[in-house]
Amino acid sequence: MLRFVPLLAIIALFVMCLLSAGSVPWLRAAAVILGLLVLLGLYDFFQRRHTLWRNFPILAHIRWIAEELRPFFRSYAVESDTEGRPFNHEQRALVYRRAKNVSSVEPFGSQIDIDKPPYEWLAHSIAAKHNVEACPRISVGAPGTTQPYSASVFNISAMSFGSLGAHAIEALSTGAGKGNFYHDTGEGGVSPYHRAGGADLVWEIGSGYFGCRARDGSFDAARFEDVAKDPQIKMIEIKLSQGAKPGHGGVLPGAKVTAEIAATRGIPIGETCFSPPAHSAFSTPLEMMAFVARLRDLSGGKPVGIKFCVGNRWEILAICKAMLETGIRTDFMVVDGGEGGTGAAPAEFLDHIGAPLRQGLVLTRNALIGTGLKDHVRLACSGKQTSAFALASSMALGADWVNTARGFMFSLGCIQSLNCHNNTCPTGIATTDKGRQRGLVVADKAERVYNFQRNTVKALMEVVGAAGCEHPSELTPRHIMHRVTEDVAQAAHRAYDLLERNALLDAPEETKLANEWAMAQAASFRPVST
């Protein structure tokens, strides 16, 4: 019975205040507050849904409040600068400072434990250089591509209108337009807010074919051609999977399909919309290459690439075999790491499905180098890449450029409240609530997007110069040292056992991918039995 003492005490105090209130204002106020608590306690006592509330009226709500506040207390009062997840305080603070265009230097030495794996560092050169190039770029365009694109080395990764609010999308596009780097639309289609900022756009096409979708959910070539020839769209990206939930489809409830979202995605207003786990326009590597060629032709010769999180390794090799067999090349590949973010995904997919970025990037780099395709096919990557060293290390391992989504969300003011899936984002970014979006002023946040990208690329060029190079493309695996154990460190080409050029064509049986290469077939994503 002791557990009911707080409720009985509150009832007693309420009765006393009610009888003694008279004309005393503070007693009347106390009576009102206590009366509300009495009602709450009685509700807890008689309701049947929550055991704790029923057994511990009023008191049990303390646990609920603590659960709600726990992430904030941990982030601001408990965690060290390097402990937080998904991004720690040090990582977030770096983005905030660069977005605000203030100094990002730190005092008194590194807080990272440099003596334990998997710590990495850049091997600097005695003949370091002072680089002055402000915006290094990469030309994207395989043979047969008549409208190649010159891409920045650091761009905005895929985020759809609907997942992000209109103000956030427009601010990202405006910042990208000012900084001359590209903005990936995400699979939700090309919205007016993507266009409003004037940025170069990469149109991502997922399995739902939003923006080029027929009534039955299949690919509509005529609608695609109409949108793709917009001069603001510079490249087309076929999304095979994403790091946060590879192999998982999606559902957009009809209640969220507003007139704006319906117009952007090409779906009926108010109807629930499904994105299947896989594409219906192709089902084999050979068919995918034909689809790539078709999109390139329909778009007027713009670069067409694919984005994926690495799963079965033989499937990536099968795509390479299909390119070799058909002569058709994807213009680029974007490797998305399994640590990637999303508005919502099952915990199992977030934590255990899909290869982490480093392993996925190394595998894809080996596939392209080993088959001699890297000369024509550009390689990009995305997944928690927010610092200049993260960019440099990925480029040293084969990436031609790097994309980030959450990095640019931080530049908009994201505080990692983890409410992306609830439509209650406190900073007005990952929400369609117009009242919450009001707090995000497009002109101000666009400047921060611009500053973050510019200052990060500036820092990248300083890192590149420290290695004795003039352009990020000059970085090699030998520039990155990887701690294998506490006592052993190796250059990345040895730590990751990287393949030499044409190794899979000349002597595949001598490589670590011998089994997967034998399993891969251009005619199917299924493996050949070995």
LUMVOVEX-960561 format. One record per residue (C-alpha): residue number from 1; x, y, z. Coordinates in nm, 4 decimals, always signed. Example, Ala and Ser with C-alpha at 12.3 -4.5 7.8 and 13.67 -1.06 7.14 Angstrom:
// LUMVOVEX-960561
PT    n        c1        c2        c3
PT    1   +1.2300   -0.4500   +0.7800
PT    2   +1.3670   -0.1060   +0.7140
***
This chain:
// LUMVOVEX-960561
PT    n        c1        c2        c3
PT    1   +0.0000   +0.0000   +0.0000
PT    2   +0.2989   +0.2344   +0.0369
PT    3   +0.2961   +0.2895   -0.3360
PT    4   -0.0377   +0.4709   -0.3061
PT    5   +0.0845   +0.7100   -0.0344
PT    6   +0.1821   +0.9869   -0.2818
PT    7   -0.1668   +0.9812   -0.4356
PT    8   -0.3371   +0.9858   -0.0949
PT    9   -0.1095   +1.2700   +0.0191
PT   10   -0.1927   +1.4779   -0.2878
PT   11   -0.5653   +1.4175   -0.2322
PT   12   -0.5290   +1.5303   +0.1314
PT   13   -0.3369   +1.8440   +0.0326
PT   14   -0.5950   +1.9227   -0.2337
PT   15   -0.8789   +1.9011   +0.0187
PT   16   -0.6889   +2.1215   +0.2668
PT   17   -0.6134   +2.3884   +0.0042
PT   18   -0.9705   +2.3789   -0.1212
PT   19   -1.1130   +2.4311   +0.2276
PT   20   -0.8609   +2.6991   +0.3234
PT   21   -0.8326   +2.8881   -0.0052
PT   22   -1.0958   +3.1539   +0.0583
PT   23   -0.9613   +3.4734   -0.0975
PT   24   -0.5933   +3.3728   -0.0823
PT   25   -0.4739   +3.3671   -0.4456
PT   26   -0.1793   +3.1295   -0.4021
PT   27   -0.3949   +2.8736   -0.2205
PT   28   -0.6482   +2.8834   -0.5020
PT   29   -0.3684   +2.8299   -0.7559
PT   30   -0.2286   +2.5434   -0.5483
PT   31   -0.5763   +2.3881   -0.5293
PT   32   -0.6054   +2.3983   -0.9102
PT   33   -0.2641   +2.2327   -0.9594
PT   34   -0.3298   +1.9689   -0.6939
PT   35   -0.6742   +1.9051   -0.8397
PT   36   -0.5191   +1.8291   -1.1793
PT   37   -0.2749   +1.5902   -1.0150
PT   38   -0.5626   +1.4188   -0.8315
PT   39   -0.7436   +1.3667   -1.1637
PT   40   -0.4252   +1.2283   -1.3176
PT   41   -0.3740   +0.9928   -1.0218
PT   42   -0.7317   +0.8652   -1.0342
PT   43   -0.7030   +0.8099   -1.4088
PT   44   -0.3801   +0.6133   -1.3555
PT   45   -0.5406   +0.4040   -1.0798
PT   46   -0.8424   +0.2937   -1.2865
PT   47   -0.6965   +0.2714   -1.6436
PT   48   -0.5956   -0.0760   -1.7730
PT   49   -0.3338   -0.0139   -2.0418
PT   50   -0.0207   +0.0746   -1.8397
PT   51   +0.0791   -0.1509   -1.5490
PT   52   +0.3224   +0.0957   -1.3925
PT   53   +0.0678   +0.3783   -1.3987
PT   54   -0.1927   +0.1504   -1.2403
PT   55   +0.0446   +0.0304   -0.9660
PT   56   +0.2220   +0.3637   -0.9047
PT   57   -0.0216   +0.6473   -0.9802
PT   58   +0.1481   +0.9785   -1.0669
PT   59   +0.4959   +0.8507   -0.9693
PT   60   +0.5217   +0.6289   -1.2777
PT   61   +0.5088   +0.9359   -1.5007
PT   62   +0.8549   +1.0302   -1.3771
PT   63   +0.9927   +0.7323   -1.5704
PT   64   +0.8108   +0.8407   -1.8860
PT   65   +0.9489   +1.1947   -1.8537
PT   66   +1.2982   +1.0574   -1.7927
PT   67   +1.2731   +0.8381   -2.1056
PT   68   +1.1750   +1.1408   -2.3123
PT   69   +1.4575   +1.3559   -2.1765
PT   70   +1.7219   +1.0802   -2.1688
PT   71   +1.8740   +1.1544   -2.5139
PT   72   +1.9143   +1.5215   -2.4275
PT   73   +2.0696   +1.4555   -2.0861
PT   74   +2.3119   +1.2040   -2.2370
PT   75   +2.4059   +1.4351   -2.5223
PT   76   +2.4577   +1.7506   -2.3215
PT   77   +2.5488   +1.6331   -1.9713
PT   78   +2.6833   +1.2758   -1.9776
PT   79   +2.8643   +1.1907   -2.3001
PT   80   +3.2180   +1.3004   -2.3709
PT   81   +3.2976   +1.4863   -2.6941
PT   82   +3.3792   +1.1598   -2.8740
PT   83   +3.1196   +0.9159   -2.7351
PT   84   +2.7863   +1.0077   -2.8938
PT   85   +2.6014   +0.8210   -3.1687
PT   86   +2.5162   +0.8401   -3.4529
PT   87   +2.7380   +1.1533   -3.4550
PT   88   +2.9378   +1.2582   -3.1513
PT   89   +2.9619   +1.6133   -3.0202
PT   90   +3.3019   +1.6751   -3.1780
PT   91   +3.1746   +1.5785   -3.5240
PT   92   +2.8631   +1.7932   -3.4916
PT   93   +3.0553   +2.0904   -3.3533
PT   94   +3.2958   +2.0792   -3.6482
PT   95   +3.0055   +2.1113   -3.8931
PT   96   +2.8372   +2.3850   -3.6888
PT   97   +3.1533   +2.5948   -3.6768
PT   98   +3.2244   +2.5611   -4.0463
PT   99   +2.8618   +2.6353   -4.1332
PT  100   +2.8740   +2.9503   -3.9210
PT  101   +3.2068   +3.0428   -4.0844
PT  102   +3.3947   +3.0582   -3.7547
PT  103   +3.7281   +2.9006   -3.6646
PT  104   +3.7230   +2.5204   -3.6371
PT  105   +4.0674   +2.4863   -3.4790
PT  106   +4.0972   +2.3027   -3.1456
PT  107   +4.3467   +2.3349   -2.8571
PT  108   +4.5698   +2.1001   -2.6584
PT  109   +4.5754   +1.7925   -2.8806
PT  110   +4.3516   +1.5164   -3.0148
PT  111   +4.0811   +1.3529   -2.8034
PT  112   +4.0805   +1.0413   -3.0213
PT  113   +4.2503   +0.7233   -2.8976
PT  114   +4.5197   +0.6987   -3.1648
PT  115   +4.6786   +0.3827   -3.0213
PT  116   +4.3942   +0.1424   -3.1001
PT  117   +4.2540   +0.0123   -3.4295
PT  118   +4.0910   +0.1105   -3.6564
PT  119   +4.2656   +0.4488   -3.6210
PT  120   +4.3943   +0.5901   -3.9510
PT  121   +4.6189   +0.8795   -4.0428
PT  122   +4.7481   +1.0521   -4.3535
PT  123   +5.1145   +1.0118   -4.4410
PT  124   +5.2221   +1.3713   -4.4982
PT  125   +5.5090   +1.4773   -4.7189
PT  126   +5.8211   +1.6752   -4.6361
PT  127   +5.7579   +1.8417   -4.9730
PT  128   +5.4107   +1.9625   -4.8720
PT  129   +5.2271   +2.2090   -5.0965
PT  130   +5.0148   +2.5172   -5.0366
PT  131   +4.7109   +2.4656   -5.2585
PT  132   +4.5073   +2.7647   -5.3696
PT  133   +4.2407   +2.5905   -5.5824
PT  134   +3.9074   +2.6646   -5.4159
PT  135   +3.6802   +2.4195   -5.5962
PT  136   +3.8451   +2.1022   -5.7347
PT  137   +3.6211   +1.9130   -5.9740
PT  138   +3.5849   +1.5765   -6.1455
PT  139   +3.4604   +1.5209   -6.5009
PT  140   +3.1823   +1.2583   -6.5186
PT  141   +3.0980   +1.0979   -6.8498
PT  142   +3.1667   +0.7511   -6.9907
PT  143   +3.2115   +0.6912   -7.3656
PT  144   +2.8856   +0.7727   -7.5427
PT  145   +2.7793   +1.0387   -7.2917
PT  146   +2.7295   +1.3600   -7.4878
PT  147   +2.6648   +1.5901   -7.1897
PT  148   +2.9415   +1.5144   -6.9377
PT  149   +2.9224   +1.6932   -6.6045
PT  150   +3.1972   +1.8557   -6.4006
PT  151   +3.1152   +1.7606   -6.0404
PT  152   +3.2477   +1.9123   -5.7209
PT  153   +3.4369   +1.6754   -5.4916
PT  154   +3.1834   +1.7373   -5.2109
PT  155   +2.8069   +1.7407   -5.2652
PT  156   +2.4658   +1.7027   -5.1000
PT  157   +2.3528   +1.3408   -5.0794
PT  158   +1.9996   +1.2179   -5.1464
PT  159   +1.7189   +1.3641   -4.9318
PT  160   +1.3630   +1.3669   -5.0641
PT  161   +1.1028   +1.6396   -5.0457
PT  162   +0.8534   +1.4998   -4.7969
PT  163   +1.1227   +1.3492   -4.5792
PT  164   +1.2605   +1.7023   -4.5521
PT  165   +1.0382   +2.0079   -4.5468
PT  166   +1.0114   +2.2670   -4.8205
PT  167   +1.2248   +2.5247   -4.6384
PT  168   +1.5067   +2.2752   -4.5812
PT  169   +1.5085   +2.1593   -4.9450
PT  170   +1.5097   +2.5150   -5.0758
PT  171   +1.7888   +2.6182   -4.8364
PT  172   +2.0021   +2.3223   -4.9471
PT  173   +1.9440   +2.4002   -5.3134
PT  174   +2.0156   +2.7706   -5.2660
PT  175   +2.3402   +2.6997   -5.0814
PT  176   +2.4473   +2.4471   -5.3439
PT  177   +2.3663   +2.6940   -5.6200
PT  178   +2.5845   +2.9592   -5.4610
PT  179   +2.8700   +2.7145   -5.3996
PT  180   +2.8492   +2.5470   -5.7417
PT  181   +2.8074   +2.1921   -5.6123
PT  182   +2.5247   +1.9490   -5.6763
PT  183   +2.2123   +1.8609   -5.4789
PT  184   +2.0791   +1.5041   -5.5060
PT  185   +1.6994   +1.5115   -5.5092
PT  186   +1.6422   +1.1814   -5.3310
PT  187   +1.3976   +0.9314   -5.4749
PT  188   +1.0939   +1.1507   -5.4005
PT  189   +1.1225   +1.3370   -5.7298
PT  190   +1.2230   +1.6867   -5.8413
PT  191   +1.0174   +1.9325   -5.6381
PT  192   +0.9721   +2.3065   -5.7010
PT  193   +1.1877   +2.3644   -5.3931
PT  194   +1.4797   +2.1740   -5.5450
PT  195   +1.4533   +2.3983   -5.8484
PT  196   +1.4007   +2.7200   -5.6511
PT  197   +1.7598   +2.7489   -5.5318
PT  198   +1.9076   +2.7134   -5.8786
PT  199   +2.1489   +2.4322   -5.7860
PT  200   +2.2769   +2.1655   -6.0208
PT  201   +2.0512   +1.8656   -5.9550
PT  202   +2.1126   +1.4927   -5.9659
PT  203   +1.7762   +1.3234   -6.0110
PT  204   +1.7594   +1.0022   -5.8100
PT  205   +1.5204   +0.7393   -5.9430
PT  206   +1.4213   +0.4648   -5.7020
PT  207   +1.2023   +0.1596   -5.7426
PT  208   +0.8908   +0.3764   -5.7042
PT  209   +0.9868   +0.5798   -6.0161
PT  210   +0.8591   +0.9001   -5.8586
PT  211   +0.8399   +1.1780   -6.1144
PT  212   +0.8451   +0.9249   -6.3985
PT  213   +0.5829   +0.6828   -6.2678
PT  214   +0.2973   +0.5247   -6.4609
PT  215   -0.0390   +0.4720   -6.2967
PT  216   +0.0471   +0.1085   -6.2203
PT  217   +0.3772   +0.2057   -6.0548
PT  218   +0.6001   +0.1092   -6.3493
PT  219   +0.8522   +0.3285   -6.5306
PT  220   +0.7027   +0.5871   -6.7685
PT  221   +0.9571   +0.6761   -7.0389
PT  222   +0.7654   +0.9775   -7.1700
PT  223   +0.7372   +1.1371   -6.8265
PT  224   +1.1037   +1.0666   -6.7588
PT  225   +1.2114   +1.2310   -7.0830
PT  226   +1.0021   +1.5391   -7.0111
PT  227   +1.1643   +1.5937   -6.6684
PT  228   +1.5179   +1.4744   -6.7468
PT  229   +1.5767   +1.7272   -7.0240
PT  230   +1.5443   +2.0139   -6.7757
PT  231   +1.8865   +2.1872   -6.7998
PT  232   +1.9030   +2.2144   -6.4187
PT  233   +1.9227   +1.8329   -6.3976
PT  234   +2.2836   +1.7390   -6.4680
PT  235   +2.2907   +1.3643   -6.3959
PT  236   +2.0550   +1.0704   -6.3377
PT  237   +2.1108   +0.8296   -6.0463
PT  238   +1.9373   +0.4910   -6.0346
PT  239   +1.8959   +0.3963   -5.6695
PT  240   +1.9333   +0.0208   -5.6247
PT  241   +1.9503   +0.0427   -5.2444
PT  242   +2.0458   +0.2800   -4.9647
PT  243   +2.2722   +0.2216   -4.6688
PT  244   +2.0155   +0.2664   -4.3932
PT  245   +1.7721   +0.0040   -4.5234
PT  246   +1.9070   -0.1864   -4.8252
PT  247   +1.6635   -0.4341   -4.9754
PT  248   +1.3696   -0.2738   -4.7944
PT  249   +1.0781   -0.1108   -4.9716
PT  250   +0.8769   +0.1799   -4.8393
PT  251   +0.5211   +0.2958   -4.7757
PT  252   +0.4010   +0.6552   -4.7925
PT  253   +0.0659   +0.6715   -4.6107
PT  254   -0.2110   +0.8423   -4.8012
PT  255   -0.2551   +1.0968   -4.5217
PT  256   +0.0927   +1.2329   -4.6017
PT  257   +0.0340   +1.2573   -4.9766
PT  258   -0.0449   +1.6267   -4.9987
PT  259   -0.1107   +1.8086   -5.3252
PT  260   +0.2537   +1.9242   -5.3430
PT  261   +0.3976   +1.5789   -5.2759
PT  262   +0.1518   +1.4187   -5.5183
PT  263   +0.2531   +1.6600   -5.7938
PT  264   +0.6240   +1.6041   -5.7307
PT  265   +0.6030   +1.2255   -5.7150
PT  266   +0.3400   +1.1825   -5.9849
PT  267   +0.0940   +0.9957   -5.7620
PT  268   -0.2727   +1.0540   -5.6694
PT  269   -0.3467   +1.2863   -5.3789
PT  270   -0.4376   +1.1059   -5.0573
PT  271   -0.3596   +0.7537   -5.1807
PT  272   -0.1104   +0.5295   -5.0013
PT  273   +0.1946   +0.4722   -5.2193
PT  274   +0.4282   +0.1709   -5.2114
PT  275   +0.7946   +0.1523   -5.3148
PT  276   +0.8908   -0.2111   -5.3844
PT  277   +1.2259   -0.3524   -5.2638
PT  278   +1.3537   -0.3934   -5.6213
PT  279   +1.3106   -0.2310   -5.9623
PT  280   +1.0519   -0.3527   -6.2114
PT  281   +1.2263   -0.2001   -6.5166
PT  282   +1.5064   -0.4589   -6.5022
PT  283   +1.5884   -0.7817   -6.3200
PT  284   +1.9365   -0.8801   -6.4438
PT  285   +2.2705   -0.6983   -6.4843
PT  286   +2.2349   -0.7053   -6.8640
PT  287   +1.8855   -0.5578   -6.8429
PT  288   +2.0159   -0.2918   -6.6052
PT  289   +2.2824   -0.1877   -6.8568
PT  290   +2.0145   -0.1595   -7.1236
PT  291   +1.8108   +0.0576   -6.8837
PT  292   +2.1148   +0.2793   -6.8224
PT  293   +2.1604   +0.3256   -7.1975
PT  294   +1.7899   +0.4002   -7.2387
PT  295   +1.7908   +0.6684   -6.9689
PT  296   +2.1046   +0.8246   -7.1164
PT  297   +1.9333   +0.8439   -7.4556
PT  298   +1.6022   +0.9775   -7.3175
PT  299   +1.7819   +1.2457   -7.1151
PT  300   +1.9721   +1.3747   -7.4155
PT  301   +2.3046   +1.2182   -7.3280
PT  302   +2.3393   +1.3091   -6.9610
PT  303   +2.5503   +1.0935   -6.7256
PT  304   +2.3595   +0.8010   -6.5720
PT  305   +2.4868   +0.6176   -6.2672
PT  306   +2.3805   +0.3757   -5.9960
PT  307   +2.3715   +0.4049   -5.6178
PT  308   +2.3827   +0.1032   -5.3890
PT  309   +2.4884   -0.0371   -5.0552
PT  310   +2.7104   -0.3409   -5.1068
PT  311   +2.5444   -0.6676   -5.0137
PT  312   +2.6334   -0.9821   -5.2097
PT  313   +2.9787   -0.9179   -5.3481
PT  314   +2.9211   -1.1264   -5.6601
PT  315   +2.6392   -0.8899   -5.7608
PT  316   +2.8788   -0.5947   -5.7929
PT  317   +3.1112   -0.8148   -5.9975
PT  318   +2.8127   -0.9246   -6.2100
PT  319   +2.7431   -0.5603   -6.2933
PT  320   +3.1054   -0.5201   -6.4019
PT  321   +3.0776   -0.8325   -6.6195
PT  322   +2.7615   -0.6889   -6.7772
PT  323   +2.9468   -0.3661   -6.8604
PT  324   +3.2288   -0.5626   -7.0188
PT  325   +2.9900   -0.7835   -7.2169
PT  326   +2.7637   -0.5065   -7.3474
PT  327   +3.0162   -0.2264   -7.3865
PT  328   +2.7716   -0.0022   -7.1984
PT  329   +2.9192   +0.1788   -6.9010
PT  330   +2.7478   +0.3434   -6.6099
PT  331   +2.8923   +0.6931   -6.5864
PT  332   +2.9326   +0.6638   -6.2112
PT  333   +2.8688   +0.4435   -5.9088
PT  334   +2.7808   +0.5775   -5.5646
PT  335   +2.8547   +0.3430   -5.2732
PT  336   +2.6305   +0.4117   -4.9748
PT  337   +2.7588   +0.2825   -4.6408
PT  338   +2.5517   +0.0684   -4.4080
PT  339   +2.5964   +0.3430   -4.1457
PT  340   +2.3866   +0.5769   -4.3608
PT  341   +2.0893   +0.7644   -4.2201
PT  342   +1.7224   +0.7821   -4.3095
PT  343   +1.3989   +0.9239   -4.1757
PT  344   +1.2896   +0.5808   -4.0532
PT  345   +1.4087   +0.2217   -4.0815
PT  346   +1.3733   -0.1015   -3.8827
PT  347   +1.6466   -0.1409   -3.6195
PT  348   +1.7672   -0.4654   -3.7761
PT  349   +1.8312   -0.2860   -4.1064
PT  350   +2.0021   +0.0100   -3.9411
PT  351   +2.2351   -0.2105   -3.7398
PT  352   +2.2973   -0.5312   -3.9326
PT  353   +2.2017   -0.5112   -4.3023
PT  354   +2.4468   -0.3853   -4.5642
PT  355   +2.8231   -0.3374   -4.5735
PT  356   +2.9782   -0.0411   -4.3913
PT  357   +3.1110   +0.2302   -4.6200
PT  358   +3.4803   +0.1417   -4.5990
PT  359   +3.4239   -0.2260   -4.6857
PT  360   +3.1743   -0.1367   -4.9598
PT  361   +3.4042   +0.1237   -5.1111
PT  362   +3.7048   -0.1108   -5.1115
PT  363   +3.5031   -0.3901   -5.2737
PT  364   +3.3683   -0.1629   -5.5480
PT  365   +3.7101   -0.0053   -5.6053
PT  366   +3.8621   -0.3530   -5.6437
PT  367   +3.5850   -0.4526   -5.8851
PT  368   +3.6389   -0.1478   -6.1083
PT  369   +4.0205   -0.1510   -6.0942
PT  370   +4.0350   -0.5276   -6.1311
PT  371   +3.8236   -0.5184   -6.4477
PT  372   +3.9875   -0.2096   -6.5996
PT  373   +3.6630   -0.0113   -6.5824
PT  374   +3.7801   +0.2615   -6.3440
PT  375   +3.9082   +0.4733   -6.6356
PT  376   +3.5512   +0.5236   -6.7553
PT  377   +3.3352   +0.4747   -6.4467
PT  378   +3.3607   +0.7367   -6.1735
PT  379   +3.3256   +0.6201   -5.8129
PT  380   +3.1617   +0.8211   -5.5335
PT  381   +3.0598   +0.7376   -5.1788
PT  382   +2.8363   +0.8544   -4.8947
PT  383   +2.7945   +0.7699   -4.5267
PT  384   +2.9017   +0.9811   -4.2251
PT  385   +3.1581   +1.1765   -4.4289
PT  386   +3.1777   +1.5227   -4.2724
PT  387   +3.5461   +1.6016   -4.2114
PT  388   +3.8255   +1.6768   -4.4562
PT  389   +4.0160   +1.3659   -4.3460
PT  390   +3.7075   +1.1474   -4.4050
PT  391   +3.6891   +1.2862   -4.7582
PT  392   +4.0627   +1.2456   -4.8189
PT  393   +4.0770   +0.8867   -4.6909
PT  394   +3.7807   +0.7830   -4.9075
PT  395   +3.9370   +0.9480   -5.2118
PT  396   +4.2691   +0.7786   -5.1431
PT  397   +4.0852   +0.4462   -5.1515
PT  398   +3.9263   +0.5145   -5.4898
PT  399   +3.6390   +0.7620   -5.4503
PT  400   +3.6350   +1.0489   -5.7012
PT  401   +3.3981   +1.2548   -5.4881
PT  402   +3.2032   +1.2317   -5.1624
PT  403   +2.8412   +1.3072   -5.0733
PT  404   +2.6886   +1.3680   -4.7321
PT  405   +2.3285   +1.4102   -4.6194
PT  406   +2.3398   +1.4393   -4.2419
PT  407   +2.6420   +1.6692   -4.2617
PT  408   +2.4360   +1.9204   -4.4562
PT  409   +2.1429   +1.8669   -4.2187
PT  410   +2.3731   +1.9748   -3.9344
PT  411   +2.4663   +2.2812   -4.1382
PT  412   +2.0941   +2.3645   -4.1510
PT  413   +2.0802   +2.3481   -3.7704
PT  414   +1.9901   +1.9810   -3.7008
PT  415   +2.0532   +1.8983   -3.3327
PT  416   +2.0233   +1.5186   -3.3700
PT  417   +1.6990   +1.5087   -3.1688
PT  418   +1.6138   +1.1742   -3.3400
PT  419   +1.2587   +1.2816   -3.4241
PT  420   +1.2949   +1.2517   -3.8030
PT  421   +1.0241   +0.9833   -3.8233
PT  422   +0.7727   +1.1627   -3.5995
PT  423   +0.7227   +1.4768   -3.8100
PT  424   +0.8117   +1.6730   -3.4953
PT  425   +1.1637   +1.7880   -3.5852
PT  426   +1.2307   +2.0830   -3.3511
PT  427   +1.4530   +2.2593   -3.6050
PT  428   +1.1975   +2.2481   -3.8893
PT  429   +1.4168   +2.0317   -4.1143
PT  430   +1.2729   +1.6786   -4.1229
PT  431   +0.9089   +1.7796   -4.0984
PT  432   +0.6208   +1.8882   -4.3177
PT  433   +0.4670   +2.0850   -4.0282
PT  434   +0.4512   +2.4428   -4.1611
PT  435   +0.4551   +2.5855   -3.8101
PT  436   +0.7837   +2.4115   -3.7310
PT  437   +0.9284   +2.4942   -4.0733
PT  438   +0.8686   +2.8618   -3.9991
PT  439   +1.1740   +2.8623   -3.7704
PT  440   +1.4023   +2.7664   -4.0619
PT  441   +1.4810   +3.0875   -4.2514
PT  442   +1.5884   +2.9885   -4.6019
PT  443   +1.8295   +3.2765   -4.6721
PT  444   +2.0150   +3.2320   -4.3422
PT  445   +2.0444   +2.8531   -4.3626
PT  446   +2.1412   +2.8573   -4.7314
PT  447   +2.4431   +3.0677   -4.6363
PT  448   +2.5392   +2.8077   -4.3758
PT  449   +2.5088   +2.5274   -4.6314
PT  450   +2.7384   +2.7224   -4.8613
PT  451   +2.9863   +2.7946   -4.5804
PT  452   +3.0025   +2.4319   -4.4646
PT  453   +3.0815   +2.2985   -4.8090
PT  454   +3.3304   +2.5757   -4.8897
PT  455   +3.5180   +2.5493   -4.5595
PT  456   +3.5265   +2.1680   -4.5721
PT  457   +3.6679   +2.1697   -4.9258
PT  458   +3.9211   +2.4337   -4.8169
PT  459   +4.0264   +2.2036   -4.5314
PT  460   +4.0410   +1.9113   -4.7754
PT  461   +4.2825   +2.1010   -4.9989
PT  462   +4.5027   +2.1696   -4.6959
PT  463   +4.5065   +1.7965   -4.6205
PT  464   +4.5806   +1.7178   -4.9860
PT  465   +4.8634   +1.9720   -4.9809
PT  466   +5.0074   +1.8143   -4.6656
PT  467   +5.0363   +1.4884   -4.8637
PT  468   +5.2370   +1.6709   -5.1304
PT  469   +4.9492   +1.6616   -5.3817
PT  470   +4.7723   +1.9351   -5.5769
PT  471   +4.4360   +1.7650   -5.6421
PT  472   +4.2402   +1.5027   -5.4426
PT  473   +4.2614   +1.2666   -5.7418
PT  474   +4.6372   +1.2379   -5.6773
PT  475   +4.5814   +1.0694   -5.3396
PT  476   +4.6610   +0.6973   -5.3376
PT  477   +4.6054   +0.4154   -5.0866
PT  478   +4.9700   +0.4528   -4.9858
PT  479   +4.8890   +0.7947   -4.8392
PT  480   +4.6631   +0.6369   -4.5744
PT  481   +4.8087   +0.4442   -4.2827
PT  482   +4.5775   +0.1996   -4.1057
PT  483   +4.6366   +0.0656   -3.7546
PT  484   +4.5742   -0.3092   -3.7822
PT  485   +4.6635   -0.3846   -3.4195
PT  486   +4.7999   -0.1714   -3.1370
PT  487   +5.1522   -0.2581   -3.2520
PT  488   +5.1124   -0.2915   -3.6301
PT  489   +5.0175   -0.0283   -3.8874
PT  490   +5.0125   -0.0742   -4.2634
PT  491   +4.9547   +0.1402   -4.5677
PT  492   +4.5974   +0.1022   -4.6896
PT  493   +4.6875   -0.0904   -5.0061
PT  494   +4.8265   -0.3652   -4.7821
PT  495   +4.5771   -0.3362   -4.4971
PT  496   +4.2883   -0.3814   -4.7414
PT  497   +4.4702   -0.6098   -4.9909
PT  498   +4.3804   -0.3886   -5.2863
PT  499   +4.3838   -0.5341   -5.6372
PT  500   +4.6077   -0.4177   -5.9169
PT  501   +4.4747   -0.3007   -6.2526
PT  502   +4.3073   -0.5764   -6.4622
PT  503   +4.3782   -0.8407   -6.1972
PT  504   +4.0309   -0.9924   -6.2352
PT  505   +4.0767   -1.0170   -6.6128
PT  506   +4.4325   -1.1492   -6.6192
PT  507   +4.4501   -1.3837   -6.3193
PT  508   +4.1288   -1.3823   -6.1134
PT  509   +4.2204   -1.7101   -5.9408
PT  510   +4.5127   -1.5322   -5.7734
PT  511   +4.2937   -1.2650   -5.6128
PT  512   +4.0901   -1.2699   -5.2935
PT  513   +3.7781   -1.2286   -5.5091
PT  514   +3.8368   -1.5488   -5.7046
PT  515   +3.5286   -1.7296   -5.5701
PT  516   +3.2951   -1.4298   -5.6112
PT  517   +3.4274   -1.3640   -5.9621
PT  518   +3.3492   -1.7228   -6.0599
PT  519   +3.0015   -1.6910   -5.9051
PT  520   +2.9174   -1.3654   -6.0876
PT  521   +2.7280   -1.3779   -6.4168
PT  522   +2.6141   -1.0922   -6.6408
PT  523   +2.2829   -1.2619   -6.7180
PT  524   +2.1611   -1.2845   -6.3572
PT  525   +2.2110   -1.1453   -6.0089
PT  526   +2.1950   -1.5043   -5.8844
PT  527   +2.5318   -1.6717   -5.8270
PT  528   +2.6703   -1.9539   -6.0357
PT  529   +2.7221   -2.2602   -5.8193
PT  530   +3.0907   -2.3233   -5.7590
***
